[in-house]
Amino acid sequence: MAQFLSPNLKDSLTRNQIKLGIRVKPDLQAVGYKKQDTLQYSLPVDPPWLLKRPHINFSLHSSYKEDTPPKIFLNKFYELCD
């Protein structure tokens, strides 16, 4: 669990996760869920507010889809991929 959480909150979260696991187990079995098919994930050590902000390119959003031929969008997309 992340280092910035208090011990009491960690205990509470762990108990609630166990309760949730018990409640959803029959549903997961019904859909054929296998634990070995799931990737393990752990929270990053750094809190989210210290992470670098992503740069988002909105250039494909500059034209209206209904007024722009699909080939133009494809060409712009391929330019971004280069």
C-alpha positions as CSV (number, residue, x, y, z in Angstrom):
1,M,0.0,0.0,0.0
2,A,1.2,3.5,-0.6
3,Q,3.5,5.0,2.0
4,F,1.5,8.2,2.5
5,L,-1.5,6.4,4.0
6,S,-2.0,6.1,7.7
7,P,-1.7,2.6,9.3
8,N,-5.4,2.8,10.4
9,L,-6.5,3.6,6.8
10,K,-4.3,0.8,5.5
11,D,-6.0,-1.7,7.8
12,S,-9.5,-0.5,6.9
13,L,-8.8,-0.7,3.2
14,T,-7.4,-4.3,3.5
15,R,-10.4,-5.5,5.5
16,N,-12.8,-3.9,2.9
17,Q,-10.9,-5.5,0.0
18,I,-11.2,-9.0,1.6
19,K,-15.0,-8.4,2.1
20,L,-15.4,-7.4,-1.5
21,G,-13.4,-10.4,-2.7
22,I,-15.7,-12.8,-0.7
23,R,-18.8,-11.1,-2.2
24,V,-17.7,-11.2,-5.8
25,K,-16.1,-14.6,-5.8
26,P,-19.3,-16.5,-7.0
27,D,-19.8,-13.9,-9.8
28,L,-16.2,-14.2,-10.9
29,Q,-16.4,-18.0,-11.0
30,A,-19.6,-17.8,-13.1
31,V,-17.8,-15.8,-15.8
32,G,-14.8,-18.1,-15.8
33,Y,-12.3,-15.7,-14.1
34,K,-8.9,-17.2,-13.4
35,K,-6.5,-15.3,-11.1
36,Q,-3.5,-16.4,-13.1
37,D,-4.9,-14.4,-16.1
38,T,-4.7,-11.1,-14.1
39,L,-1.7,-8.9,-13.9
40,Q,-0.6,-7.9,-10.5
41,Y,-0.5,-4.1,-9.8
42,S,0.9,-2.2,-7.0
43,L,0.5,1.5,-6.3
44,P,3.4,3.7,-7.3
45,V,5.6,5.0,-4.5
46,D,5.3,8.6,-5.7
47,P,1.9,10.3,-5.0
48,P,0.0,11.4,-8.1
49,W,0.4,15.1,-7.5
50,L,4.2,14.8,-7.9
51,L,4.0,13.0,-11.3
52,K,4.9,14.9,-14.5
53,R,1.8,16.1,-16.4
54,P,1.2,14.4,-19.8
55,H,1.3,16.5,-22.9
56,I,-1.9,16.0,-24.9
57,N,-2.0,16.8,-28.6
58,F,-5.5,17.9,-29.7
59,S,-4.5,18.6,-33.4
60,L,-6.9,15.9,-34.7
61,H,-9.7,17.6,-32.9
62,S,-9.2,20.9,-34.8
63,S,-11.5,19.8,-37.7
64,Y,-15.2,18.8,-37.5
65,K,-15.7,15.1,-38.4
66,E,-18.8,15.7,-40.4
67,D,-17.1,18.3,-42.6
68,T,-13.7,16.6,-43.1
69,P,-13.1,13.6,-45.4
70,P,-11.8,10.5,-43.6
71,K,-8.6,10.5,-45.7
72,I,-7.6,13.9,-44.2
73,F,-8.0,12.5,-40.7
74,L,-5.9,9.5,-41.6
75,N,-3.2,11.7,-43.1
76,K,-3.1,13.8,-40.0
77,F,-3.0,10.7,-37.8
78,Y,-0.1,9.2,-39.7
79,E,1.8,12.6,-39.4
80,L,1.4,12.3,-35.6
81,C,2.7,8.8,-35.7
82,D,5.9,9.7,-37.5
